[in-house]
Amino acid sequence: MDVDNCILGAQEYLQTGKAHLAIDILQTLVKQQPKNFDVWKLLGFAYHEEQYEADACYAFANAIKLNDQDISVAMAYAQSCFFSGTSAIEPFKQVMQLDAADLNAVKGYALALAAEQQTNSATSILDVTLKQHPDWFAGHKLLASQLYTLGEKDNFAFSYARACHSQKENLNLRMEWFRTVVQIKNWQQATKIIEDGIKIFGRHPQLLLAELFIASESGDDVAAVKLFNETHQFDDVIHLAAESHVDRSITDPLAFAKTNILGTMVLLNAFKNLWEDKWEGKRFYHISTDEVYGSLGETGLFTETTAYDPNSPYSASKASSDHFVRAYGETYGLPYVISNCSNNYGQNHFPEKLIPLFINNIINGKPLPVYGDGNYTRDWLYVKDHALAIDLLFHKANNSQTYNIGGFNEWKNIDLVKLLCKQMDVKLGRKEGESEKLITYVKDRPGHDLRYAIDASKINKELGWKPSVTFEEGLSKTIDWYLNNQKWLKNVTSGSYKEYYNKQYNQ
């Protein structure tokens, strides 16, 4: 075999996007030429191109044994270690020793430190690097997350400010900055961020919604009225904003009262003050929950006429907001529609809720905390089906009506978790039953309702709505989304989330 010609052939395959063919050649070559640096190097890059990062690590490691001065191989090795989940701290340090001025090596080193929760070290490296390279906006974001983890919340918001300064035309970054400032409840700064954003981007929908959010969250009725009356004159409101996690409502009920009750009233007042006595063609659509009805026994369903009997601070706050919407309808003639939905699941769901929480834990081999005996029963509604129902009710429903939206999918928590484990084992290529071993029963939460189940026949009979997928299908789609968006999942489970999780489940 002509080694040089084979290497040239492998290089050509790599350059033309045929890395799999290059791998076939190089795997044969490496057996015949185990001390050939170029063969190991090319094999590493071919594996990397095909995203076989663990194999790439192995190939690059063998190349480095033969030549530890090649910076391209050293960098590629460090990157493959990082992407494969192997510790990349020492590999990036080796690159920095070869070239102390290599910014990519410094960046990688900081990322590796952050990934392994060496927060203080990551913060120190980032701070020095950003002083030298102030336009590295991703570094500002990373520094912000590390500062938040350390509890330096004012500094973490400032880090986002620096990132935005370097990327003035990046609306998504500005909204991330806005959300960080909201977390520390700095309403003055949040307002300034949005006002400056409007100067740059105009009346973008995200910015308009942010204005309303600030007014609602801060309890600024005057600001909300101004937005309605002077700025936008909204014809309709679809009100989904809410604090929604029962566990959090138990630890901080006042936050739920402020958002869910006062926030709703701010919007109601603004809408009323703008359109009172001019109601034709207007609508206030309020989205609520089935938890306002309380708890069911082993039989029966919630209907639109079921008496309210909330048992948690969350459900009490939502019940109160529902009552205020109906009261404004009766008192002022405000045209409203209310819908009460069952448990939503699907894409982009924050992993404090059961399904995304357990998907994340299964991926990382962490315990699956099941409350009590696991026999609590819920009806599950795929989020896209809920969105279709909302659209239908907004355009077609009669005013002063309530509609229940359910998935016709009752599942005991433990049965749902076992189904999730089964699907995850298949998708992750794990042995059947491996994920189920992670199930851990934890102390029950206070006031835990036994069963929710919705009768959604009214919306079906009047408007023809019904779920488009079975629960098994929807769950499979949901798992696929999280597996394909693990970077997003990793980002949202950093910082304060870890503190919340440890407090909630590791007591």
N, C-alpha and C positions, 0 to 999 in steps of 0.2 A: 504494500500500500504506500503510495506517494503521500507522505504526511503533509508536505507543503501544499500540494494541490488540494488535499482534503480540507486543510485549514482555509484556503482561499474559497473553496466551495461553500463551507460553513459561513464564512463572512458574507458571501453574496446572498445566501439565504436570509441571514439576519438583516441585511440592508433592504431586502425586498419584502420584509414582513412575513417570512416563512420560517420563523424560529423553530417550529416543531421539526422541520426537516434538518435544520442545523443540529438540533439535539440528537437526532438519530445518528448523524455522522460523528459527532463529538463524543457520544457515549462509547462508540466503538474505538475511537482514537485513544481515549483516556485509558482504556484497558491495555493498549499496546504502548502508550507513551505516558506512564503514570508520573513522570517527572518533567513533563513538558508544560512550562508555565503558560504558554499561549493557548494550549488546548483547554486547560482548566479555566483560564480567564474567559475565553469565548463561551465555554459551557455555562459558566456563571451568568453571563449576559443573556444567553439564550433562555436559560431557566427564568431569569428575571423578566424577560420580555413576555414569556408565557404565564407570568405571575405565580410560578412555582418557587416561592420565596425561600422555603426551608431548603430545597434542593440547591438554590442559588447560593445560600449561605455556605453549604457544604463545599461547593465548587470553588467559591471565592476563598474560603479558608485554606483549601489545598493550594491555590495559586499563591496566597500570601506566604505559605511555608517555603515556597520556592523563590519568592521575590517580595520582600516586605517593604520595598521602596516605591512601588508603583502606586501613585496616589489615586488613579482612576479605579483600580481594583479595591484599594482600601476604602474609598468612599462607597463604592457599590456594595461591598461587604457590609458596611455599617447600615446602609439603607435597607438591604435585604433582611438584616437582623431586626431592624425596627418594624418592617412590614410583616414579618413572620411572627412577631410577638416575642422574639428572643431579646435579651438585654442588649441594647445598642450603645450603652454608655462608654464602655472601654473601646469598642471599634471606632466611635467618633473621636475619642481622645487620641487614638493612634493617627487618625487623619490630621488632626490639629497639630500633632507633633511633626508630621511631614511638611505641613504648610500652615503656619499659625495665622496667616492672613486669609485663609479660605473661609469666606463668610458662610457658605453652605454647610461646612463642617461645624461651625459654631452654632448655626441654627439647628442642625441635626442633634448636636449635643444637648442643647436646651430642651428640644422636644423629647429626647430620650430620658432626661432627668424628670421632666414633667410626667411622662408616661409611667414612670416607676415611683411617682409620688415623692420624689426628692425635691420638695417644693422650695425650700430655702435656697438650695443650690441653683435650681432653675431660675428663680427670681434674680439672684445675683448675676448670673451669666446674661440673662435677658436685659437687665438694667444697663450693664456695661455695653453690650452689643448695640442696643437701641440708641445710646448716646452717640455712637460712631456711625450708625446707619438709621437715622430717624425716619426714613421712608419705608422701612420694613413693616408694613401695617399688620401682617399676620403675627409678627413678633409682639406688637402692642396688644393684640387680642389674647395671645398666649400669656403674656405678662399679666393682663387683667384677670384671667382665670386663676392664675397662681396667687395673685394678691387677694382675690376673693377667698380662696382656700385658707389663706393665712389670717382672714378676718379684717384685712385692710380695705374696707369697702369704699372709702372715699378715694383712695389711691387707685383702686381697680376701675372706678368710673373715669378717673382722669386718664388712665392708660387708653381707654377707648376713645377719649377725646383726642389724644395724640394720633391714634390710628385714623380717625376721621379727618384730621387735619391733613394727613398725607394722601387721603383718598376722598377728596371733597365730592366727587361725582358718583360715589358708591352709595346708593340709597339703602341697600341691604345692610351695609355696615352701619349706616346712621341709625337704622331701626334697631340693630343689635345694641348700639350705644344707648339708645333710648330705653331699651328694656333693662339694661344694667342699672341705669339711674332710677328707673321705676322700682327696682328691687330694694334700693335703699330709701325709697319714698322721698326723693328730692324733687318735689313737684316744680319748683322754680327752674331748676336746671333742665328738667324734662320738657317744660314749656319752651325754653330757649332753644333746645335741640330741634324741636318741631318747627318753631318759627323760622329758624335759620334754614331748615330743610325746605320749607315752603318757598323761601327766597331763591333757592337753588333749583328745585324740582317742580315748582308750581303747586297747584292743588291736587297732588297725587292722592289716590284713595287711601293708601297706607297712612299718610300724614293726617288726613282728615279724621280717620278712625282713631289715630293716636290723640288728637285734640279732644275728641269726645271722651276717650278713656281717661285722660288727665282730669277733665272736668268731673266725671263720674266718681273716680277713685278718690279725688281730693275733696269731694263733697261740695264742689264749687258750682252751685246752682246758677249763679250769675254768668259764669263763663259758658256753661252749657246753653243757657238761653241765648246768649250772644251768638254762639255758633249756629243755632237754629234760626234765629231771627235775622241777624245781620249778614252772616257769612254764607250760609248754604241753603237755608229754607228747605229742609228735607221734607218731601211729601210723605214718606213712610219710614218706619223704623222696624228692623228685624233685630231683636234684642236677645243675643245669645251669651253675652258677657256674664261670667259668674265665677265665684270660688266654688269648686265642685267636689273636692275630695273629703269624704266623711272623716277620715282619720285626722286630717289637718283641722277640720272644724272642731274636733274634740279638744285639741291643744290650743286653738286660737279662735274661739267663737266670735269675738268682737270683729275680727277681720271679715268674717262671713256676713255679719249684720251690716257692716259698712258697705261692702261691695254689692251684696245681693238685695238688700232692702233699700238702703239710702241711694245706691247707684241707680236702681230702677226708678226710684221716685224723682231723681234728678232728670232722667230722660223723660219721664211722664210729664213733669212740670214744663220742661222745655217744649215738648210737643204740644201740650195743651195751650200754653201761652201764645204759640205761633198760630195755631189753627182753630182755636175755639170758635164755635158757631160757623165755621167754614170746613166742615168735616167731609164733604163729598169727595170721593176719590182718594181719601187718606186712610192709612191703616197703621196701627201699632201692634206688631206681632211679637209676643213674648214666649220664649222657649223655656220650659220648665222640666221637671223630673217626676217619675212615678213614685219617688220616695216620699212625696208630700202625703201620700195615702196611708203611710204607716206600714204595718206588717200583716201579711196574710198567713192563714193556717195552711194545712196541707192541700186544701181545695179552694176554689174560687178565683176570680179575676178582678183586677181593678177596672172599673168603668169610669166614664166621664162624670158620673153622679156619685161616685164613692166619696164618703165624707173624709175630710182631711184629718190625719192623725199622725203628724210628724214626730219622730223619736230621736233625732239627732240635731245638733245645732245647724248643720247644713240643710237638712230637710225643713227645719223650722224657718230658716231664712228664706228658702225658696217658696214655702207655703205663704209666708207673709208677702213676698213680692207678688205672687199670684193674686192674693186678696187685694192688694193695692191697684193692680191693673183692672180688676173687675170693678172696684170701687170708683175708679176714675171713669169707667164706662157708664156706670149707673148715675154718678153725680154730675159729670160734665158732658156726657154723650160721646166721649172719646171712642172711636171705632177700634175695637181690639179683637185679636184672636189669641188664644192660648193653646199650646200643645204640651203634653206631658209625655216624655219619652222614657224608654227603658235604658239599661246600660249600653252605652256605645262602645264599639271596638273598631279598630282599623288603623290606617296609616297615621303617622305623626302624633300618636297618642303619647302623652308624657308618662314615663315609666314609674309613676307612683301608683297607677292603676294596675289591676291584677294581671291582665294579659301581657302588656308590654313589660311590666316588672318581671314576670316569670320568664318571658322570652330572653330578656337581658341576663337573668340569673342562670338560665340553662346554658346560654352561650359561654358564660364565664365559669360554669361549674359551681355556682353558689347555691345555698339552700333555697328551697321554695317554701316561704312561710305561709302556711294555711291556717286561718283562724279557726279555733275551736275544733269541732269534729269534722269540719269541711262540708257539712250538709246544708249550709245556707244556699238558697236557691234564687237565681236571678234570670230574668229574660234579657237576651242579648240582641242588639240591633247593630248591623253593619253600618258604619258611619256614612257611606255613600248612599245607602238606602234612606238614612235619616235626612241627608241633604236633599234628596229627591222629594221626600215628603214635605219638607219645609218649603221648597219651591212651589209645590202644588198647593199647599195651604195658603201661602202668601198671595197667590194669584187667584185661587178658586174658592176658598172657604167663605162661608157667610160670617159676618161680623157678630160679635158677642157670643162666640161659640168656643167650646173646648174640644180638643181632639187628642185621643191617646195614640201614640205611635210606638208599636212594639214589634219585635222580630219573630213572634210565635216560636221562640227558642228558649224554653226553660231548661236550665242546667244547674245541677248541684255543683258547688265550687270544686269539690274533689273530683267529680266526673269530668268537668271541664279541664282541670289541671292534668288529669291522666291522658285525655285526648291531645292536649297541647304537647305533653311529653312525647307521646307516640309520634306525632307529626314532626316534632323537632329531631327526634332520633333519626328518622328517615332522611330529613333534609340535611342534617349535619353528618350523615354517614356513620352514626354511632350504633352500637349494638342495641337491639330492642330491649327496652326496660332500663337502660342506663340513666336516662334523665329522671325517670320516676323515682330512682333511689335518692334524689335530691329533696323530695317532699319532706317537710318538717312541720309538725303541728306546733303552733305558738298560742300563747295566751289570748283568749278572745277579747275583742274590743268592747267597751261599754255600749249598751243600748243597741246591740247588733240585731237588726231585723231578720227574721227567719226566712221570709220568702216574699219576692215581688213577682207579679205576673200580670201582664197587660192584655186587656181585651181591645184589640185594634180594629174591631169590625166596623165602627162608625166611619173612619176614614176610608176603609175598603169599600163599603156600600155606597157612600156618598160621592167619593172621588176616584175610586178604582185603584187606590194604592195598595201594594203588597210588597213584601221583601223580594229582592231579585235573586238572592243567593241563599243557599242553606248555610247553617252555621259552620259545618265542616269546610265548605268552599270558602266562606269569608275568612275563617281562621287561617286557612292555607295561604290566602292572598296576603293576610296581615303578617304572617311569619315571613313570607318572601320579602315583603317590603323592609322589615327590620333587618333581615340578613343582608339585603342589598344596600342598606343605609347604616352600617355599623359606625361609620365616622360620626354621623349625626347623633346616634345613640350614645356614643362615647362622650361627645361634647355635652349633651344635656344631663348626663349622669355624673358630671364632675362637680367640684365646688360644694355648694351648700346642699346639694342632693345627697352626698355621702353622709353629711352630718344628720340630715333628716332620716335617712335609711337606718343608720346605726342606732339612732334614738328610738325609732319606731319598732324595729324587729330584733335588735340585739340586747334587749333589756334583760 
